[in-house]
Structure formats: structure tokens, C-alpha cells
Amino acid sequence: MRFRIKLITVDEDGSERMHSVAELDRDSTLRLETTGLTLAEGKQILKHLQEVVVEEQVEGCVAQHRHCAICSKPLSTKGHHQIKLQTVFGNLQIRSPRLRCCPCSEGDRTKSFSPLAQVLTERSTPERLYLETLFASLLFPTGRRPNCLRSCCPRTSN
């Protein structure tokens, strides 16, 4: 038996994009050890689902900033950098474009900007900080802050 997990992104205009998240193979004979998902499979599915959702959100955010707010001309890309973001489901490396400011906005002091850096001002999501604080307070009341989420969240490299 094969299971395919797909994610469909539906834009505000109704257009859809399908993303393949995972495929699972199971023997048709029901056994205790193959019933449902394993922890590793669940982590991998969540990791890939998170990557797809964030990628779509990033594309939407950048698209909103691709044109000058004053004259509507398209803004050119100066380069890219990586933004590291810690979430409940693991650490992400987000490719963040740096856009050149339009000549019509000469009053600004900067010549380029990163729309994602303006939106993602912190490097950990509030939910991640809450869970780390909660786990640390329950397990280590002396104030040591280990990475307790490693045992239950997808593993990612820093």
C-alpha cells in the first residue's frame, strides 16, 4: 500500500500549486510496528511541510515588495543572504533577496533593503521560545537552557 502526501497552495486569485510532501510504503498486512507513522517519518513530513509553507510565504512577501511603492517600477535584486530562523519544527535557512531602492525614493538613506529582514525581525518564532522556556523551567529549574526540542522535532543543521 502506498500513501502520497501532497500540499496544495491556493493563492488569493484561486490559482493552485501542488507540492509533493512525502510518499510512504506500507505492507498490506497490519502489524503493530508498521501501524501509522514512525517518529522519523513524522519528523520528515513535518520538516518538508514546514519548508514548503515557508517557501510559499517568503515568495508572497517578496512579491509584495518587488515594485516601488511610489512609481510601481520593478525593483532589481542586489543579491541574497541567508536568514536563520528557529521554529518549533526545526531550524530553517531562508534565502532572502536584497532589493535596490527605486531612484524616485531618493529621500531614503539606504540604497537597498531586505524585505524579509524587515518582516522577520527576530530569529526564533514566539512558539519556539515559549516551548524552550517551558521545557527548561520544567526540566532544569537551575537555569540551564539545553535544546530540549531535538528529541521531538526534525533535525536540521545550524
N, C-alpha and C positions, 0 to 999 in steps of 0.2 A: 504494500500500500504506500502511496506517495502523497505527501502533503506539500502544496505550494502556498507560500505566504506572500501576498502582494499588497503593496500600498498604492492607493490611487490619490493623487493630489488633484483637487478640484479648485481652479482659480475662480476669482470673483466673476469673470466673464463666462464661466461654465466650462471652459476647456479643461481637459483632463490629461494627466500624465501617469503612466503606470510604472511602478518601480518593483523589481523583484527583491524581496527581503530574504527569503530562505526557502529551502526545499528539504523536507525530511522524508526518510525512508523508514518504514516500519514493516515488520513481518506481519502477515495477516493473522498469525496465531497470537492471541492475547497472553502476555506474560507480565508478571509483576515488574520486572526490571525494564521493560520497554513500554510501559503504560505512561502516556503523557509525555512531557518533555523532561529531559535531564537538566540539571543545573547548568551545565556547559552550553547546551542548546538554547536554553532560555537567555543566558547571558549574551550569546552571539546574536540571537534575534533582536534583543533589546539594543545592543550596540549598533547593529546595522539600521534598525528602525530609527534610532536617535540620529545617526549620521544623515539619513535621507531627510528627515524632518528639518534638521538644522540647515542642511544644504538648500532646501526649498525656501526656508525663512530668510537665509542670507541672500539668495538670489532676489527675492522680493524686496528686501531692504535696499540692496544696491540699485535695483532698477528704479526705485523711488528717487534716488539721488543722482541718477545718470544724466539728468538735464539741469541746466541752470534754472534756478527758481525765478530769476528776473526776466531773462530773454528766451528761455526754453531751448537754447542750443545744447547739443550733446557735449558732455564733458569728457575729455580724454583721460586715459589712465596713465599715471606716472610710474606706477609699479605696484608690487604686492608685498605684504608681510604676513606673518602668522600671528594669530591671536590664540592664546591658550585659554581654554575655558573648562573649568571643573564642574561637572554636573553629577547628579545622583547616579547616573548610569555610566560614568566614566569620564575620562579627560578627552577633550576634543582639541584638534588643531584646525582652526578655521582660517582659510585663505582670505585675506582682507585686502581689497584693492585700495590704492591711494589715488584719488581723482584730482586733476588740476582744476583750480578755480577758474571761472569764466572771467575774461577781461572786463566785462561790464560790471563786475563786483570789485572794482579797484579799491574801494574803501576798506575792504578787509585786509588785515595784515598778513594773512597766510596765503601762500601760493597754491597749496594743495591741502587736501583733507582726507580722512578715512571715515566714511560713513559708519562702518561697523564699530570703530573705536569710539565714536560719539555715542552710539547706542549701547554698546556693551562696555560700560564704564568700570565694572568690576570683573574679576577673573574667576569667580565662583558664583554659582547660582544660589539664590537665597535658600532653596530647599536643601542643597548640598551642605551649606553652612549650618543650617538647623540640625540636620541629621548628624553631622560630625560633632556638633556641640552636645547634642543629646546623648550619643553613644559615649563620648568622652566623659560626660558627667556621670553616667551610669557605671561605666567600667573602670574609669580611672579618676576617682574623686580628688586625687592629689594634684591634678592639673596637667598631667602628661597628655599630649594630643597625638595618638597614633592614627594611622589611616585605617580605621575600622571598616570602612566600606569595601575594602579589597575583597573580603570574603563573600560578599553578596552582590557585587556589581561587576560588569565586564572589565576585564583587564585591558589597560591601554598603556602605551609608553609615554613617558613625560617628555 
